[in-house]
Amino acid sequence: MNKLHKVLLFTALCFLLIACGPKVASDSDLATAIQAKLYANDATRAANVKVAVADGVVTLSGDVPSSDVALQAMNAASGTPGIKSVNNQLNVAAAAVAAVTPPPVAAPPVQNLAPNPPPSERESRRHEEMIKHEGDHDHDHDRDHGAPPPPPPPPPITIPAGQNIAVRMIDGIDTGHNQQGQTFHASLSAPVTDGDRVIIPVGAPAIVLLADAKGAGRIRGSSELALRLTSIAYHGADVPVSTGDYEAKGGSRGKQTAIRTGIGAAAGALIGGLAGGGKGAGIGAAAGGGAGAGFQLLTHGQQIKIPSETEINFRLSAPLVLNP
């Protein structure tokens, strides 16, 4: 056998192997094979079983007289070569289930072998049974219609440290008259929020502590004060707050003060809330007259004054935890 004959023989063998190789059955072929199996079975032939095949997945639907017939149909479908899985949508007819379910057999009546009690005793027993029956009925009613358990309380809300809390002073503060340790009333000038949700609204009462106060000396010296926000009203209760100090310092005699510098540069930046009216509105009008007037108002005699309606920003030094 020469080389050409060998090549022709090899090519013929390859075509023969390809022609005799396994063929992949189509969905319609699979459906036909399953329907043939169902028709060959006496139980499934009489049932109304519909067969649908898509990508090797067969869906059986329709009504069958019993769960046993449904199981036989599923076995016939799953045992067909080429089927990947079976989706059972068969309905077992309710009438058929009722027909094959035997009625319960009543127990024979129990003969009362005990002698009949006298009428008075019978009435007493009947009364006791009625009371017991009513008690059982009330117990079942309470069990079936009992109050549902209360929902779990919502988790606490935490405002992180570093968040600003803006308040507007209601009481005025003067280092010439007020002393360290005194507290003053204020209210929120901006809401306390958690993301986009308002937790404490504008106007909520707040308490500001005069943490440190030092008046200027008669001959030489400067006035200083440090304020601290200590609590905010939330749901009718004062919640403790930890913030950093808001500090202000006046200059010594003959020198400008820090507050005067702020008034001259920003036309009353410290009194940011005077436009809101109230008893601080007149003070705001005087402060707007010029830097010199602001100096006399806030640091007269080298003392620091925080008028009513002044808006102050505090920064939380610790998280503020609020229980809803």
LOKOLSE-994792 format. One record per residue: residue in three letters; x, y, z of N, C-alpha, C in turn. Coordinates in steps of 0.001 Angstrom, whole numbers, padded with zeros to 6 digits, always signed. Layout:
% residues N
ALAXYZXYZXYZ
...
//
This chain:
% residues 324
MET+000871-001193+000000+000000+000000+000000+000896+001226+000000
ASN+000717+002063-001047+001548+003264-001124+001007+004357-000220
LYS+001714+005496-000208+001371+006617+000693+000022+007208+000347
LEU-000343+007314-000923-001632+007904-001319-002790+007056-000821
HIS-002656+005734-000918-003726+004854-000423-003914+005009+001081
LYS-002831+005178+001815-002948+005354+003285-003699+006630+003618
VAL-003408+007714+002905-004092+008992+003178-005573+008860+002889
LEU-005933+008213+001751-007351+008054+001418-008065+007188+002446
LEU-007387+006144+002939-008002+005283+003948-008227+006035+005260
PHE-007273+006862+005664-007410+007644+006926-008557+008639+006823
THR-008671+009281+005641-009751+010260+005439-011105+009574+005501
ALA-011218+008410+004928-012493+007683+004957-012868+007279+006361
LEU-011895+006860+007166-012168+006494+008560-012667+007691+009351
CYS-012091+008877+009094-012518+010093+009826-013965+010415+009499
PHE-014337+010339+008203-015731+010620+007837-016675+009596+008459
LEU-016223+008351+008548-017058+007309+009129-017294+007552+010607
LEU-016241+007980+011336-016376+008256+012772-017302+009433+013005
ILE-017187+010476+012172-018053+011654+012338-019501+011284+012073
ALA-019742+010474+011068-021121+010105+010730-021744+009233+011799
CYS-020927+008394+012460-021459+007482+013478-021437+008088+014876
GLY-020964+009324+015047-020886+009945+016373-022260+010240+016951
PRO-022301+010553+018243-023594+010812+018905-024206+012098+018378
LYS-025519+012084+018235-026274+013253+017813-027004+013858+019013
VAL-027026+015151+019048-027723+015861+020131-029181+015999+019743
ALA-030077+015465+020556-031502+015507+020250-032029+016922+020425
SER-032940+017339+019569-033564+018656+019674-034650+018629+020749
ASP-035132+019830+021138-036187+019919+022146-037467+019239+021677
SER-037772+019382+020387-038983+018732+019875-038849+017211+019909
ASP-037621+016692+019623-037416+015242+019699-037574+014755+021134
LEU-037048+015525+022082-037173+015144+023494-038634+015148+023927
ALA-039388+016175+023504-040815+016233+023870-041570+015045+023289
THR-041245+014686+022059-041912+013544+021420-041601+012248+022162
ALA-040321+012100+022593-039936+010878+023310-040671+010783+024654
ILE-040824+011892+025340-041509+011868+026641-042994+011573+026449
GLN-043629+012187+025447-045044+011921+025195-045278+010450+024839
ALA-044310+009867+024146-044446+008448+023819-044415+007602+025083
LYS-043518+007954+026027-043457+007220+027301-044749+007376+028089
LEU-045297+008582+028114-046536+008815+028860-047703+008061+028232
TYR-047726+007982+026912-048809+007271+026238-048710+005767+026457
ALA-047472+005248+026602-047289+003813+026810-047695+003380+028215
ASN-047830+004310+029149-048195+003999+030537-049700+004189+030678
ASP-050406+003176+031175-051867+003256+031289-052295+004390+032222
ALA-051545+004612+033317-051940+005625+034295-051757+007027+033738
THR-050608+007275+033079-050346+008622+032572-051059+008892+031253
ARG-051432+007826+030506-052129+008035+029230-053494+008670+029459
ALA-054184+008267+030547-055521+008800+030817-055479+010201+031426
ALA-054324+010633+031898-054218+011953+032531-053987+013030+031471
ASN-054266+014240+031863-054085+015394+030970-052723+016020+031258
VAL-051644+015441+030708-050280+015903+030962-049771+016607+029710
LYS-049370+017855+029876-048800+018629+028761-047279+018666+028923
VAL-046545+018517+027812-045090+018439+027823-044531+019589+026995
ALA-043594+020333+027594-042892+021408+026885-041416+021314+027237
VAL-040539+021383+026226-039096+021252+026435-038423+022497+025871
ALA-037542+023087+026666-036761+024250+026221-035344+024104+026738
ASP-034382+024003+025823-032962+023858+026185-032735+022660+027094
GLY-033434+021575+026854-033235+020366+027639-033976+020349+028958
VAL-034717+021400+029309-035490+021455+030549-036948+021218+030201
VAL-037553+020180+030775-038926+019819+030458-039854+020366+031535
THR-040999+020891+031112-042029+021389+032013-043279+020552+031814
LEU-043732+019919+032913-044941+019111+032900-046064+019912+033538
SER-047182+020052+032834-048315+020794+033356-049595+020040+033048
GLY-050709+020523+033657-051991+019876+033469-052494+019249+034758
ASP-053640+018568+034686-054276+017960+035850-054078+016452+035820
VAL-053740+015901+036984-053592+014442+037114-054486+013995+038260
PRO-054953+012760+038221-055899+012312+039258-055261+012055+040611
SER-053949+011839+040681-053325+011527+041969-051854+011913+041925
SER-051269+012020+043127-049845+012323+043217-048993+011177+042689
ASP-049507+009939+042735-048758+008799+042197-048616+008922+040675
VAL-049697+009383+040003-049623+009567+038554-048640+010685+038220
ALA-048653+011752+039041-047707+012849+038814-046271+012365+038953
LEU-046013+011483+039946-044667+010947+040136-044244+010088+038952
GLN-045168+009289+038420-044829+008460+037260-044496+009325+036044
ALA-045237+010438+035871-044955+011318+034743-043585+011973+034890
MET-043233+012375+036106-041921+012986+036333-040799+011981+036095
ASN-041004+010737+036522-039974+009710+036306-039783+009438+034812
ALA-040897+009445+034071-040785+009206+032638-040017+010326+031952
ALA-040245+011577+032419-039551+012705+031798-038082+012739+032190
SER-037787+012548+033489-036396+012634+033931-035552+011487+033401
GLY-036182+010336+033085-035422+009199+032581-035169+009252+031087
THR-035608+010294+030435-035379+010420+028992-033983+010980+028746
PRO-033140+010304+027948-031778+010817+027674-031839+012191+027030
GLY-031001+013085+027505-030935+014440+026965-031681+015460+027812
ILE-032499+015007+028784-033234+015928+029659-032331+016349+030820
LYS-032208+017671+031006-031358+018201+032081-032086+018250+033426
SER-033321+018713+033418-034084+018812+034656-035563+018828+034313
VAL-036411+018623+035367-037859+018556+035191-038495+019625+036068
ASN-039345+020449+035450-040102+021481+036179-041530+020977+036341
ASN-041900+020621+037561-043199+020010+037835-044241+021093+038072
GLN-045195+021234+037158-046315+022165+037306-047646+021409+037288
LEU-047616+020142+037634-048825+019316+037602-049708+019632+038802
ASN-051015+019613+038563-052006+019845+039614-052743+018547+039896
VAL-052761+018165+041173-053515+016975+041577-054950+017395+041819
ALA-055904+016817+041138-057309+017211+041244-057801+017003+042667
ALA-058479+018051+043209-058968+017987+044590-060042+016924+044748
ALA-060895+016806+043721-061963+015805+043801-061394+014403+043867
ALA-060283+014196+043095-059675+012871+043104-059055+012565+044450
VAL-058444+013591+045057-057848+013380+046380-058916+013046+047398
ALA-060050+013785+047309-061131+013507+048256-061701+012118+048043
ALA-061698+011686+046761-062274+010376+046476-061416+009245+047012
VAL-060098+009428+046959-059232+008344+047407-058952+008414+048894
THR-059356+009501+049554-059127+009613+050997-060288+008973+051734
PRO-060065+007910+052457-061183+007236+053139-061691+008100+054280
PRO-063004+008092+054524-063544+008865+055647-063077+008283+056965
PRO-062965+009124+057974-062530+008607+059276-063564+007654+059858
VAL-063051+006614+060473-063918+005602+061079-064283+006069+062478
ALA-065573+006183+062716-066034+006630+064030-065810+005525+065062
ALA-065327+005946+066205-065109+004989+067286-066448+004535+067850
PRO-066522+003301+068250-067792+002815+068826-068092+003553+070120
PRO-069353+003819+070368-069699+004534+071609-069314+003734+072841
VAL-068825+004463+073800-068420+003836+075062-069640+003742+075970
GLN-069906+002575+076390-071053+002370+077264-070724+002859+078668
ASN-071664+003551+079220-071510+004068+080577-071963+002983+081532
LEU-071001+002324+082133-071326+001218+083035-071599+001687+084446
ALA-071267+002969+084726-071486+003453+086075-072968+003719+086285
PRO-073461+003517+087443-074883+003778+087704-075160+005259+087601
ASN-076376+005615+087148-076767+007002+087041-076820+007645+088417
PRO-076166+008832+088547-076229+009499+089851-077607+010088+090062
PRO-077944+010428+091276-079239+011045+091551-079337+012394+090863
PRO-080557+012952+090649-080725+014218+089915-079932+015373+090496
SER-079898+015485+091795-079166+016616+092393-077679+016539+092070
GLU-077117+015344+092105-075696+015183+091788-075433+015430+090315
ARG-076391+015012+089426-076229+015256+088003-076205+016765+087707
GLU-077089+017522+088355-077110+018969+088148-075801+019602+088615
SER-075259+019114+089711-074009+019663+090235-072863+019399+089264
ARG-072807+018171+088713-071739+017857+087765-071885+018683+086491
ARG-073125+018861+086028-073346+019655+084818-072895+021094+085033
HIS-073176+021617+086209-072760+022990+086509-071232+023110+086520
GLU-070562+022124+087115-069098+022149+087140-068519+022055+085729
GLU-069121+021219+084862-068614+021103+083492-068808+022405+082713
MET-069961+023083+082968-070188+024358+082288-069141+025383+082708
ILE-068826+025447+083987-067815+026394+084461-066455+026066+083862
LYS-066106+024770+083817-064818+024373+083239-064757+024708+081754
HIS-065877+024483+081034-065902+024783+079603-065731+026277+079350
GLU-066393+027099+080170-066245+028552+080012-064817+028995+080299
GLY-064193+028377+081319-062810+028724+081620-061863+028357+080493
ASP-062080+027157+079889-061242+026764+078755-061459+027682+077567
HIS-062713+028123+077348-063006+029013+076227-062312+030361+076417
ASP-062369+030890+077654-061693+032168+077911-060192+032038+077731
HIS-059612+030904+078150-058172+030709+078002-057783+030645+076525
ASP-058609+029909+075713-058315+029849+074285-058456+031206+073636
HIS-059457+031998+074057-059655+033328+073471-058466+034237+073783
ASP-057992+034180+075026-056832+035009+075385-055596+034589+074616
ARG-055461+033277+074399-054283+032801+073691-054323+033188+072215
ASP-055549+033115+071613-055678+033415+070185-055709+034905+069903
HIS-056214+035710+070846-056374+037134+070613-055521+037967+071574
GLY-054431+037401+072036-053562+038157+072934-052877+039308+072214
ALA-052487+040286+073001-051817+041456+072423-050468+041049+071838
PRO-050139+041539+070656-048833+041198+070062-047700+041790+070884
PRO-046550+041158+070843-045419+041698+071612-045017+043065+071078
PRO-044566+043939+071963-044176+045283+071499-042979+045203+070570
PRO-042905+046124+069600-041745+046123+068693-040473+046493+069431
PRO-039334+046027+068962-038078+046379+069637-037813+047872+069534
PRO-037188+048456+070548-036913+049898+070494-035919+050218+069386
PRO-036059+051392+068770-035113+051772+067710-033717+051981+068275
PRO-032701+051768+067474-031326+051944+067964-031029+053410+068265
PRO-030097+053682+069149-029747+055078+069454-029114+055776+068259
ILE-029248+057094+068250-028673+057931+067195-027385+058538+067737
THR-026304+058430+066982-025009+058942+067412-024569+060065+066483
ILE-024394+061257+067061-023846+062391+066320-022333+062375+066559
PRO-021511+062246+065527-020079+062030+065733-019386+063264+066292
ALA-018253+063014+066951-017414+064110+067437-016882+064910+066255
GLY-016715+066205+066477-016239+067087+065421-017341+067831+064703
GLN-018602+067417+064897-019701+068116+064226-019994+069435+064947
ASN-020284+070481+064175-020582+071797+064732-022017+071865+065207
ILE-022230+072580+066316-023557+072867+066840-023631+074377+067050
ALA-024536+075024+066341-024667+076484+066393-025814+076851+067324
VAL-025543+077788+068251-026565+078265+069181-026634+079783+069107
ARG-027788+080306+069496-027987+081751+069591-028236+082091+071056
MET-027428+083000+071603-027516+083343+073010-028843+084046+073302
ILE-029471+083646+074385-030646+084351+074905-030223+085314+076003
ASP-029362+084854+076904-028810+085710+077952-027508+086344+077458
GLY-027267+087585+077879-025990+088211+077603-024949+087836+078641
ILE-023674+087954+078269-022559+087612+079164-021602+088797+079197
ASP-021122+089141+080388-020219+090285+080586-019156+089854+081583
THR-017883+089894+081148-016808+089489+082068-016662+090448+083242
GLY-017259+091651+083114-017193+092589+084229-018147+092248+085341
HIS-019189+091421+085042-020191+091108+086067-020361+089613+086294
ASN-020239+088832+085266-020474+087394+085402-019200+086685+085838
GLN-019416+085528+086486-018297+084778+087068-018240+083372+086481
GLN-017068+082793+086635-016851+081421+086174-017831+080467+086860
GLY-018398+079537+086085-019323+078548+086626-020782+078896+086399
GLN-021082+080136+085989-022455+080506+085720-022919+079881+084398
THR-024213+079638+084314-024801+079096+083086-025767+080116+082496
PHE-025950+080021+081167-026751+080989+080445-027623+080241+079431
HIS-028782+080820+079160-029740+080189+078262-029431+080570+076813
ALA-029627+079583+075939-029451+079781+074505-030426+078852+073782
SER-030449+078914+072478-031279+078019+071676-030543+077684+070388
LEU-030877+076530+069803-030212+076118+068574-030580+077083+067442
SER-029569+077570+066741-029809+078418+065565-029719+077614+064270
ALA-029330+076368+064352-029302+075453+063209-029640+074061+063739
PRO-030336+073248+062977-030727+071929+063483-029525+070996+063623
VAL-029660+070064+064558-028694+068974+064675-029193+067860+063763
THR-028374+067438+062828-028801+066483+061806-027951+065230+061823
ASP-028540+064170+061302-027841+062905+061066-028011+062584+059590
GLY-027046+062993+058777-027213+062908+057333-028228+063943+056878
ASP-029286+063485+056215-030347+064382+055759-031505+064450+056752
ARG-031430+063743+057863-032533+063701+058816-032284+064686+059952
VAL-033296+065495+060273-033207+066444+061378-033487+065692+062668
ILE-032533+065742+063600-032681+065054+064875-033199+066016+065944
ILE-032571+067196+066075-033022+068208+067027-033291+069477+066225
PRO-034507+070046+066296-034850+071168+065419-034281+072484+065919
VAL-034363+073489+065043-033974+074855+065410-034876+075344+066538
GLY-034289+076075+067470-035046+076621+068586-035035+075776+069829
ALA-034450+074571+069770-034398+073729+070964-033566+074426+072042
PRO-034034+074459+073299-033284+075127+074372-031914+074492+074582
ALA-030954+075314+074947-029592+074851+075222-029036+075643+076411
ILE-028029+075074+077052-027371+075710+078204-025899+075897+077867
VAL-025409+077137+078088-024006+077488+077853-023362+077807+079197
LEU-022203+077223+079430-021471+077415+080680-020336+078408+080480
LEU-020192+079332+081428-019026+080219+081452-017910+079448+082143
ALA-017112+078741+081331-016104+077839+081876-014928+078597+082471
ASP-014629+079787+081949-013501+080545+082458-013795+082019+082205
ALA-013521+082869+083204-013769+084306+083070-012699+085055+083851
LYS-012141+086086+083192-011110+086902+083826-011318+088345+083377
GLY-011623+089203+084326-011812+090606+084008-010482+091340+083927
ALA-010459+092443+083164-009237+093235+083032-008933+093969+084333
GLY-007640+094128+084632-007235+094838+085842-007430+096345+085717
ARG-007360+097034+086849-007579+098487+086844-006482+099205+086079
ILE-005239+098797+086266-004139+099505+085613-003724+098805+084333
ARG-003524+097520+084422-002974+096784+083283-003553+095379+083279
GLY-003737+094817+082141-004250+093452+082032-005277+093346+080920
SER-005754+092128+080636-006728+091889+079584-007818+090958+080117
SER-009004+091043+079507-010118+090191+079907-010154+088955+079012
GLU-010585+087834+079594-010667+086578+078861-011929+085844+079284
LEU-012490+085069+078360-013604+084184+078714-013559+082945+077836
ALA-014126+081873+078351-014250+080612+077618-015652+080079+077870
LEU-016383+079826+076802-017745+079297+076896-017759+077847+076432
ARG-018700+077108+076991-018808+075686+076645-020287+075306+076633
LEU-020714+074609+075584-022086+074106+075509-022185+072830+076344
THR-023140+072816+077304-023216+071683+078236-024438+070803+078047
SER-025536+071316+077493-026715+070472+077325-027632+071062+076263
ILE-028452+070160+075672-029480+070524+074698-030750+069781+075089
ALA-031897+070448+074993-033172+069801+075282-033553+068892+074132
TYR-033877+067637+074471-034250+066649+073456-035356+065785+074030
HIS-036526+065819+073384-037707+065088+073842-038050+065441+075287
GLY-037939+066722+075606-038345+067190+076929-037324+066986+078033
ALA-036142+066498+077724-035106+066271+078745-033810+066926+078291
ASP-033005+067378+079253-031709+067977+078959-030676+066874+078759
VAL-030117+066817+077562-029114+065798+077233-027729+066416+077367
PRO-026831+065818+078173-025484+066380+078317-024729+066383+076991
VAL-023945+067442+076777-023172+067611+075553-021734+067949+075946
SER-020775+067355+075232-019358+067657+075450-018830+068387+074221
THR-018385+069625+074419-017861+070424+073307-016537+071054+073709
GLY-015819+071518+072709-014647+072328+072978-015059+073725+073427
ASP-014096+074488+073925-014381+075831+074431-014424+076835+073287
TYR-015358+077797+073424-015363+078988+072573-014661+080079+073375
GLU-013529+080561+072894-012702+081479+073656-012706+082865+073020
ALA-012677+083884+073880-012539+085275+073455-011598+085967+074423
LYS-010760+086849+073898-009772+087517+074724-009708+088992+074346
GLY-009818+089855+075370-009678+091290+075159-008229+091712+075327
GLY-007844+092799+074668-006474+093288+074785-006266+094080+076075
SER-005011+094262+076443-004689+095098+077602-004949+096548+077250
ARG-004958+097419+078244-005233+098832+078013-004209+099399+077032
GLY-004724+100177+076091-003850+100762+075079-003684+099881+073870
LYS-004253+098667+073880-004134+097754+072753-005536+097359+072285
GLN-005647+097006+071012-006920+096545+070494-007205+095143+071023
THR-008475+094856+071166-008869+093533+071640-009180+092628+070462
ALA-009195+091337+070766-009517+090361+069715-010940+090543+069225
ILE-011856+090881+070113-013245+091063+069697-013378+092321+068869
ARG-012692+093397+069263-012779+094616+068464-012254+094353+067056
THR-011190+093609+066950-010642+093298+065634-011668+092564+064786
GLY-012398+091607+065390-013419+090874+064646-014535+091775+064201
ILE-014954+092732+065031-016053+093622+064654-015620+094530+063518
GLY-014409+095096+063604-013966+096018+062569-013767+095328+061235
ALA-013354+094059+061232-013051+093373+059978-014290+092825+059306
ALA-015281+092393+060041-016432+091724+059439-017745+092365+059833
ALA-017745+093569+060351-018962+094315+060707-019859+093492+061610
GLY-019285+092934+062621-020090+092215+063608-020173+090734+063349
ALA-019068+090082+062964-019124+088649+062692-019478+087866+063940
LEU-019090+088340+065106-019407+087631+066342-020900+087663+066601
ILE-021566+088797+066243-023008+088914+066483-023708+088523+065204
GLY-023547+087293+064789-024069+086859+063503-025576+086738+063483
GLY-026236+086663+064634-027677+086430+064639-028491+087622+065033
LEU-027950+088833+065002-028701+089995+065474-029898+090298+064602
ALA-029896+089918+063331-031015+090223+062446-032260+089465+062846
GLY-032154+088493+063747-033318+087722+064156-034221+088473+065097
GLY-033897+089661+065544-034767+090420+066438-034537+090029+067876
GLY-035475+090316+068754-035341+090006+070164-034621+091125+070869
LYS-034288+090830+072135-033708+091915+072927-032297+092249+072489
GLY-031697+091436+071602-030367+091762+071103-030406+092599+069854
ALA-031602+092915+069304-031655+093641+068043-031120+095053+068206
GLY-031440+095713+069305-030924+097060+069530-029429+097063+069667
ILE-028900+096037+070315-027450+095927+070435-026818+095776+069065
GLY-027467+095001+068196-026936+094802+066855-026933+096103+066069
ALA-027972+096935+066246-028002+098199+065529-026854+099085+065957
ALA-026563+099099+067278-025445+099909+067749-024128+099364+067234
ALA-024005+098024+067190-022754+097427+066718-022538+097723+065251
GLY-023604+097897+064497-023441+098175+063079-023022+099591+062796
GLY-022973+100458+063791-022629+101854+063561-021185+102081+063241
GLY-020292+101199+063545-018879+101394+063232-018006+100595+064150
ALA-016727+100505+063805-015802+099697+064604-015630+100277+065985
GLY-015571+101602+066104-015379+102207+067423-016545+101937+068333
ALA-017786+102044+067795-018957+101757+068615-018961+100306+069057
GLY-018567+099393+068157-018511+097989+068525-017507+097736+069623
PHE-016405+098432+069588-015405+098278+070631-015947+098719+071978
GLN-016632+099859+072011-017179+100347+073270-018273+099417+073777
LEU-019044+098795+072817-020142+097937+073232-019648+096624+073811
LEU-018728+095987+073116-018336+094641+073507-017181+094621+074499
THR-016318+095604+074473-015129+095553+075333-014987+096848+076118
HIS-016096+097442+076488-016052+098686+077240-015262+098472+078536
GLY-014324+099342+078767-013482+099175+079959-012637+097936+079899
GLN-012266+097513+078697-011446+096304+078496-012133+095039+078991
GLN-013475+095031+079045-014237+093845+079417-014885+093262+078156
ILE-015121+091926+078176-015744+091260+077035-017225+091089+077330
LYS-018042+091476+076354-019487+091301+076473-019986+090481+075280
ILE-020765+089457+075573-021441+088661+074543-022921+089019+074622
PRO-023429+089834+073705-024828+090263+073801-025798+089128+073496
SER-027055+089341+073922-028126+088449+073505-028244+088466+071983
GLU-028649+087346+071425-028793+087126+069990-027465+086822+069300
THR-026362+086799+070035-025088+086432+069413-025103+084945+069045
GLU-024673+084626+067846-024611+083239+067387-023189+082702+067582
ILE-023082+081556+068230-021782+080961+068561-021783+079520+068068
ASN-020688+079099+067467-020520+077727+067000-019646+076948+067971
PHE-020140+075815+068406-019379+074891+069243-019100+073619+068437
ARG-018015+072951+068763-017642+071707+068084-017664+070573+069096
LEU-018367+069481+068756-018451+068338+069659-017061+067729+069883
SER-016714+067549+071149-015446+066891+071476-015636+065396+071751
ALA-016859+064965+071866-017188+063549+072079-018503+063275+071363
PRO-018749+062041+070930-020009+061745+070246-021213+062042+071138
LEU-022284+062515+070508-023541+062805+071201-024495+061651+070885
VAL-024844+060864+071926-025704+059706+071756-027099+060059+072217
LEU-028075+059879+071326-029471+060231+071583-030332+058996+071420
ASN-031181+058736+072411-032123+057630+072335-033442+058129+071759
PRO-033887+057565+070616-035138+058050+069993-036326+057888+070915
//
